Amino acid sequence: MTTSSALVTFTGVQKTYDGNTLVVRDLNLEIQKGEFLSLLGPSGSGKTTTLMMLAGFESPTSGEIALNGVPITRTPPHKRNFGMVFQNYALFPHMTVADNIAYPLTVRKLDKNEIDTKVKRALDMVQMGHMGQRYPSQMSGGQQQRVALARALVFDPQLVLMDEPLGALDKQLREHMQIELKALHRSLGVTFVYVTHDQSEALTMSDRVAVFNEGVIQQIDQVDRLYETPANRFVAGFVGDNSVLDARVIHNNGDTCEVQLADGTHLHGVNVNHAQVGDTVQCSVRPERIAVVDAGHSAGNRVAATISDVIYFGDHLRLRCQVPEQPEMSVKVPLQHLGHMQAGQTVHLHLPPTHLRVYR
């Protein structure tokens, strides 16, 4: 038994399919009751395998999964009482919407009156109260996804697992459903575990995000901290846009350091991974944290760059800038710069030391 207050605990969980490659390696994870946790990462990072082990469709090669402190590693899926929503909806085409939603209750042998009451409540929950007698083929993708969600929630599960559930929807509908899902989670207080490779989706909806790469959680954090203070190069590059400069450390001040670029420019930044003098490092800064300043601007931490392109994004401009012997930098600037910036122009960029993060 564990003394943890977590709803779900993964302890030392590993998974291999071939006996050689670990798809998930030494996973230790606590999922808190009532939270919206997203598992985020590229294809093959282990996030879906983790979800499938939690659902019971895959078994860990080693380690233990516990629910409320009780091991469930060998409990079959249908006895875990978790709601599941997949990308392909998995609705029964020959059943009405109401019968699809009622299916988990029928399997649990509830009486008809109770089933009708719960189905009505679930339909209302996803704003489809008037569509119970339709068939899946008569509905749009977004409506089918709501039916799948209602079916996952109808039997009051303590945990709802979702695997890329909005992946098949168009951008506008997907963004609308993200907001609805977040509101639904807030009103129900059920624990949601959500797999996605879409970083903006994870940031929009979650309380916390676990970033996976190569079978390991690289960082698990609240969304603002994940974005503002990435723990390593991978998280910085995978979550959100990033401008990167290659440099060498010339002074180490513990939590901060001074670096030198190839053209001799000196910059100060946050020494995230305790880089030492002489180390080759990447300096990372969010495009919206970079400011275009006058040539005579007194503050340090400036680089001179040449604009290679100005892109209009509607609510801001994106400058693509070239610094000598560096990867291309992206800079977000307000619309008042429209018409004042053009390709070929030299600009001076201020990189605030508190937002310039230095990674080994």
N, C-alpha and C positions, 0 to 999 in steps of 0.2 A: 504493500500500500504506500502511496505517496502522500506527503502533507501539503502538496501544492494545491492552490485554489483554482488552478486552470481546469477548464472543461475537458480539454484533450491534451495529452502529453506524449510526445515522441521521445524515446530514450535510446540513444545509440543505434538508431534504425539505419540499416543498409539494405540495398537492393541490387542484385546482379541478375541478368537474364542468361548470361553465357558462362558464368563462373570466373570470368576474368575482369571485365569492365564493370565498375561500380556506377550504376546510374544515379543512385542516391548513396552518399557516403557519410556515415557517422552523424545522422540527423538528430539534433536535440532541439525540440520546439515545443513551446507551450501556447495553446490557443485559449484565450480568455473567454469566459462566458459572456455572450451578448455582443462580441466584437465583430466587425467586418474586416476579415483578414484576407488580403490578396496574395497569391503566390505568383510572382512575376519573374519572367526570365525568357531567354531565347529558346528555340526548339532544341530538345535534347538536354535541357538543363536539369531535369528531374522534377519539375513542378507537377506535371500531370501524374507521374508515377507516385509521387507523395500523396496526391489526392485519391488515387485509385487504391493505395494501401489503406488510407483512412476509410474509404468506402467499403473496403473488404473485397474488392475485385482483384487485388494483387496481395500477395503475402510478403512481408519483409523476409529477406535472407537471414538477417539477424536483428536483434533489438526488440523493443517492446512498444506497443501503442496502448495507452490507457484512456478510458473515458470515466471522468469523475473518480480517478484513482483506481479503477478496476480494469485489469488487462482485457483488451478486446481483440488482440492479435489473431486469435483463432476463432473469433465469432463470425459466422457467415453474414453476408451483406443484409439479408432480409431480417436478421435479428438485431441489427444495429439501430434501426428506426431513424435513419437519416433521410432527408429529402435530397433528391438529385435532379439537376437540370443540365442537359447536354446541349451542344451546339446544334445538333440535328433534331431537337425537340422530342424525338422518339414517341410521337403520339400514335394511337391506334386509329388508322384511317376509317375503319368500319364502325367506329363508335362516335356518338355525338360528343360535343365538348363536355357536357355535364357528366356523361358516362366515363369519359377519359379521366376527369378529375375525381370521380367517385371510385375509380379502380383501386387505389390503395386502401380505401375504406372497405370495399367489398371483400378484398383479400383478407382484411382483418375481421371480417364477419360482423360488422356493426349492423344494427337494425335499420330498416329503410328510412324511418323518420329522422333518425340521427344523421344518416348519410345525406338526406335532402337538405337538412339544416346546415351541415358543414360545407356542402357543395355550394349552396347559395352564398354563404359567407365568403368562401374562397373566390367565387366569381366576382363578388362585390369588391373584394380586396384588390383585384387586378383590373377593376373598372370594366368588367365584361358581363354584368348581371343579366343583360338582355340577350346573350348569345349562346345560352346553354344548349339549345336544340340544333345548332349548326354543326356541320362536320368540318374536320380540319382542312379539307380541300377547298372549302368555301371561305377560307380566311387568309389574310396576309401573313407574311413571315413574323411581323411584330405581334400580331394577334395570337399566332400559334405559340410564340415564345411566352406570352402571358399565360396561356392555358397550361403550358409545361410548368411554369412557375407556380400557378395555382395548385396543380397536382402535387408538386413537391411540398407545398405548405399545408395542404388540406388536413393532414393527420397530426398537426401540431408537433412536428419534429423538433428536437432540441438543437439540431444542427442541419444546415442546408449546404450542400456541396454543389458548386457550379463549375463546369469545365467549358471555358470560352463560350458562354451562352449567347453572347450578342455578336459573335463573329460573322454570322451569315447576314446580318442586317446592314442596310446602307448607312452612311455616316450620320446623316441627320437623325434617323430613327434610333441608331445606336446611342447617340448622345442624349436623346430624349429618354430612352430606356434606362440609361445610367442614372439619371436624376430620379426617375421613378423608383428604381431598385433601392437607391440610397434612402429615399423617403420611406419606402416600405420597411426596410430594415430598421429604421429608427422607430417606426410606430409599433413594430412587432416585438423588438428586443430579442429576436432569435439570433443565434450565432451563424454567420455566413462565412464560408471559406470558398474563395473565388480564384480560379486559375485564369491567367491572361498573359499574353505576350505584349499587350498594348500598354505602354507605360502611362499614357495620359488617362486611360480608363482606370488603371490602378490608383493613380493619384486623385482622380475625381471622386471615387466612391469609398475608398477604404479608410478605416481607422488606423490600421498598420499595414505595411507591405513587407513581405519577405522576398528579397531579390536572390534568385537562384542562378548559379552558373556552375557547370560541370559537377552537378550532384551535391553542391555545397551551398548553404545559405551564406551569401557574401555580406548581407546586412539585413536586419529586421528592425524597423523603426516606424514612428509616426510619419505621415507623408511629408510634412513640412521639413522635418529633420533629415529625412532621406534625400530630399531635393537640395536643401541648403548645405548639408554637411555629409556628403558621400564618404564612406569609410575607405574606399580604395579606387584605383583607376577604373576597374570594371563598372562599379556602380555609378561613378561620375559620368562615364561614357554611355551607359545604357539608359539611365534615368534622366530624361530632359536633354536639351541642347547644351552643347559644351564648346568653348573655344580653348584650344590647347597650344601651349608653347613648350618647346624642348629647351632644357637648360641644364646647368651644372651648379651644384651647391658650392658657394664660396665662404659662407658663414653659417654656423648652426647655433641658434639661440634657444634650443629646446623646442618650445611650442611654435616658434617662428623661425624662419631662415631667410638668408639672402642668396639669390641665384643670379647667374650671369648667362645671358643669351649669346648665341653665336656671333652677333654683331657687336658684342661688348656691353649691351644695355644691362643695367642692374635692376632687379625687382625684389621686393619683399613679399612674403606670403606665409600662410599657415603651414607648418611642417607636419602634415597629417600622419605619415608613417615613419617619423623620426629619421629622415634622410641625414646622412653624414656628409661632411665636407669632401668634395671630390665626386660624390654620387651624381650619376646622370638621372635627371628627373623630368616629369611632365608637370607643367603648371596649368591648372584648369580653372576656368572662370565662366560663369553663366553669361550668355550674350547680353541679357538685360542689365547686368551689373557693370558693364563697360560704358564709360562716358566719353563722348567726343569733347575735347577741351581745346582752348586756344594754345597756340604755340608757346606763349609766354606764361602759361599756367604754372604756378609756383610748386604745386604738389609733386612729389616724386611718383614712382611707379607708373611711368608713362612709356609708351612705345610709339614710334612713328610708323605709320602704315600707309600703303597705297590702296585706294578703293578700286576693286576690279569689277564690281557690279553693285547696283542699287535695286533692290526688289521691293515692290509695293505689296504689303500684306493686308491692306484695308485699315487695320487699327494701329499699325506701326510700319516702319521701314526696316528692312534687313540689309545691312551693308556686308558685302563679302570683301574682306581686306587681306592684303598681303604684307607680311612683315618679312624682311630679308631672312632667307634660309629657315623659314618656319612653315608649318602647315597653314592652310588658309584659315583665317579667323572670321567668325560670324559675330556681328554687332547689331543689337536691336536699338533703334533710336525712335523718338517720338515723331509724329507726322509734321511737326513744325519745321523739320529739316527738309521736307519735300521741296524740290527745286533748288536747294542749296548744296546738294551733294551729287557728284557725278563721277563716273568711272575715270580713272587717271589722276584724281585729286589726292593730295597727301593730307592725311588727318593725324591728329595726335590723340591717342587713346589712353585714358586713365583707368588702371586696373586696381580697384581698392584692395589694399593688403589684407583686409579681413575676409574678402571674398575670393582672393587668389589662393587656391589650395594646391599644395605641392605634394606630388605622389612619387614614391620610389618606383 
